[in-house]
Amino acid sequence: MANLLVIYYSAFGHVYQMAQAVADGASQSGAHPVRIVRIPEMAADVNRVITPDKDRRPVMQEKTSSASTLSKQFRLTDRYQKYEATLALQKEIPIATNDDLRWADGILWGFPTYYGSMPAQVKLFLEMAGELCIEGALEGKPTGIFNSTASIHTGHEAAILTAMVPLFHFGMIFVGLPYSENPEYLTADAIGCSPYGASTLAGPDSSLSPDPRELLMAARLGERVADIAAAIKQFQTKKA
């Protein structure tokens, strides 16, 4: 039996849904204790990525035609309402702490893709967890990553690859999604997931929901990290 932690940040709910699938896979029908926690939003409104429609600066007299087109594709004026609804949906999920990370034998991280990397909220959380790096508290623990992105071209793979770097600094063992276990992503269909981790395509306007295949592979990632965490824990127990 291994303790599994699913820690995530979600602005529009897609990563929240993926987190639930990951947790279901990690629990393996109750065989392993699973804890779901969330990385909080920035405390100051001015530091938040999503701002109220009334506070959003208009495009400067249609500075370019492409700017107007992108604004419509991303439906910027609708996003704050979705964002507020998502925060309300997650209010019962506990806020993540360093003690959650200490408790876990395996950890799965989830976040949306911002410019091909993790959001500032997640980066800040990791920076504030520096004491765990000094302690070596996460060394030898298996970890995996799941995320969301607007489309197949907007960086879900890059975000996972770049997110590996700080996790290696913490001494964690990275776990991916191998081809042989995940034939679903060997397709020309527009779905997420790759050998690096589980992902979902939210759509440029965040209107999509995770595809069942994406949720299935997210569950497999949770199960795989759980299996490895249990094996390492068993080995360490015997070694002791």
C-alpha positions in Angstrom: 0.0 0.0 0.0 1.3 3.4 -1.0 0.1 7.0 -0.3 -0.7 8.8 -3.5 -1.0 12.6 -3.8 -2.7 14.3 -6.7 -1.8 18.0 -6.6 -3.1 20.4 -9.2 -4.0 23.9 -10.2 -7.0 24.4 -12.5 -8.4 27.7 -13.9 -11.3 26.4 -16.0 -11.9 22.9 -14.7 -10.2 20.7 -17.3 -7.3 19.9 -15.1 -9.7 19.4 -12.2 -11.5 16.7 -14.2 -8.2 15.1 -15.2 -7.2 15.1 -11.5 -10.2 13.1 -10.6 -9.4 10.5 -13.3 -5.8 10.4 -12.1 -6.9 9.8 -8.5 -9.3 7.0 -9.6 -6.5 5.3 -11.4 -4.1 5.8 -8.5 -6.4 4.4 -5.9 -6.8 1.1 -7.8 -10.3 0.5 -6.4 -9.2 1.5 -2.9 -6.0 -0.4 -2.7 -4.0 2.8 -2.1 -4.9 5.9 -0.1 -5.2 8.9 -2.4 -5.3 12.6 -1.4 -6.4 15.3 -3.8 -5.2 18.8 -3.0 -5.1 22.1 -5.0 -2.6 24.8 -5.5 -4.3 28.1 -4.7 -5.0 31.0 -6.9 -2.9 34.2 -6.4 -4.2 36.1 -3.5 -4.1 39.5 -5.2 -6.6 40.0 -8.1 -4.0 42.0 -10.0 -1.7 39.0 -10.1 -4.3 36.6 -11.5 -4.2 35.6 -15.2 -8.0 35.9 -15.6 -9.5 39.4 -14.9 -13.1 40.6 -14.9 -14.4 41.6 -18.3 -14.9 45.2 -17.1 -11.2 45.4 -16.1 -9.8 43.9 -19.3 -8.0 46.4 -21.5 -9.6 46.5 -25.0 -7.4 45.9 -28.0 -6.0 49.3 -29.1 -8.4 50.3 -31.8 -7.9 46.9 -33.4 -4.2 47.3 -33.4 -4.1 44.4 -35.9 -6.7 42.3 -37.5 -5.1 39.2 -36.1 -5.5 40.6 -32.5 -9.3 40.9 -33.1 -9.5 37.4 -34.6 -7.6 35.9 -31.6 -9.8 37.7 -29.1 -12.8 36.1 -30.7 -11.3 32.7 -30.9 -10.3 32.7 -27.2 -13.6 34.3 -26.2 -11.8 36.5 -23.7 -14.9 38.3 -22.7 -16.5 35.0 -21.5 -13.6 33.6 -19.6 -14.0 35.3 -16.2 -17.4 33.9 -15.7 -16.1 30.4 -16.4 -13.1 31.0 -14.1 -15.3 32.1 -11.2 -17.5 29.1 -11.6 -14.5 26.8 -11.6 -13.1 28.3 -8.4 -16.5 27.8 -6.7 -16.6 24.2 -7.9 -13.2 23.5 -6.2 -13.7 25.3 -3.0 -14.1 22.1 -1.0 -10.7 20.7 -2.2 -8.0 21.3 0.5 -5.2 23.7 -0.2 -1.9 21.9 -0.8 0.8 22.0 1.9 4.4 20.8 2.2 3.2 18.2 4.7 1.0 16.7 1.9 4.1 16.2 -0.1 5.9 14.6 2.8 3.0 12.2 3.4 3.0 10.9 -0.2 4.9 8.0 -1.5 4.0 9.0 -5.1 3.0 12.4 -6.5 1.0 13.4 -9.6 1.1 17.1 -10.7 -1.6 18.7 -12.8 -1.8 22.2 -14.4 -2.8 24.1 -17.5 -0.2 25.0 -20.1 0.8 28.7 -20.2 3.2 29.6 -23.0 4.6 26.0 -23.1 5.3 25.8 -19.4 3.7 25.5 -16.0 1.6 28.5 -14.6 3.2 30.9 -12.2 0.9 29.6 -9.4 2.6 26.1 -9.7 6.1 27.6 -10.0 5.6 29.7 -7.0 4.3 26.7 -5.0 7.5 24.8 -5.9 9.7 27.7 -5.0 8.0 27.9 -1.6 8.6 24.2 -1.0 12.4 24.7 -1.0 12.7 23.2 2.5 11.7 19.9 1.0 14.5 20.1 -1.4 17.0 20.8 1.4 15.6 18.0 3.5 15.6 15.6 0.6 12.0 14.8 1.5 10.9 14.0 -2.0 14.0 12.1 -3.2 13.2 8.7 -4.6 9.5 9.3 -4.9 7.9 8.6 -8.3 6.1 11.4 -10.0 4.0 12.1 -13.1 2.5 15.1 -14.8 -0.9 15.7 -16.4 -2.0 19.0 -18.0 -4.3 20.8 -20.4 -3.8 23.1 -23.3 -5.9 25.0 -25.9 -5.0 22.8 -28.9 -2.5 20.2 -30.2 -0.2 23.0 -31.2 -0.1 25.0 -28.0 2.5 23.3 -25.9 1.2 20.5 -23.7 4.3 18.3 -24.4 6.7 21.2 -23.9 5.0 22.1 -20.6 5.5 18.6 -19.3 9.1 18.5 -20.5 10.0 21.8 -18.9 8.2 20.9 -15.6 10.4 17.9 -15.2 13.4 20.1 -14.4 12.4 21.3 -11.0 11.0 17.9 -10.1 14.5 16.4 -10.8 16.0 19.0 -8.5 13.7 17.6 -5.8 15.1 14.2 -6.5 11.9 12.7 -7.9 11.7 9.7 -10.3 9.8 10.7 -13.4 7.1 8.4 -14.8 5.6 8.7 -18.3 3.0 7.0 -20.4 4.6 4.3 -22.6 3.3 3.5 -26.1 2.5 -0.2 -25.4 0.0 0.7 -22.6 -1.6 3.7 -24.4 -2.5 3.0 -28.0 -5.1 5.7 -27.9 -2.6 8.5 -28.5 -1.2 6.7 -31.5 -3.8 8.4 -33.7 -4.3 11.4 -36.0 -7.3 12.5 -33.9 -7.0 15.8 -32.1 -6.6 14.4 -28.5 -4.0 15.0 -25.8 -1.6 12.6 -24.1 1.9 11.6 -25.1 4.8 9.4 -23.8 5.6 12.3 -21.4 2.3 12.4 -19.6 -1.5 12.8 -19.7 -3.1 15.9 -21.2 -6.4 17.2 -22.5 -7.3 19.7 -25.2 -9.5 22.3 -23.7 -10.1 24.3 -27.0 -9.0 27.9 -27.7 -12.1 29.1 -25.8 -11.9 26.5 -23.1 -15.3 25.1 -24.2 -14.2 21.4 -24.6 -14.4 18.7 -22.0 -11.8 16.0 -21.6 -12.2 13.2 -24.2 -12.9 9.7 -22.6 -9.6 8.5 -24.1 -7.7 11.3 -22.3 -9.4 10.5 -19.0 -8.6 6.8 -19.6 -4.9 7.5 -20.1 -4.9 9.9 -17.1 -6.2 7.1 -15.0 -3.4 4.8 -16.3 -0.8 7.4 -15.4 -2.2 7.4 -11.8 -2.1 3.6 -11.7 1.4 3.5 -13.1 2.8 6.0 -10.5 0.9 4.0 -7.8 2.4 0.7 -8.9 5.9 2.1 -8.8 5.4 3.9 -5.5 4.2 0.7 -3.9 7.1 -1.3 -5.3 9.7 1.2 -4.1 8.0 1.4 -0.7 8.0 -2.4 -0.4 11.7 -2.6 -1.4 12.7 0.1 1.1 10.7 -1.8 3.9 12.6 -5.0 3.1 15.9 -3.2 2.9 15.3 -1.6 6.3 
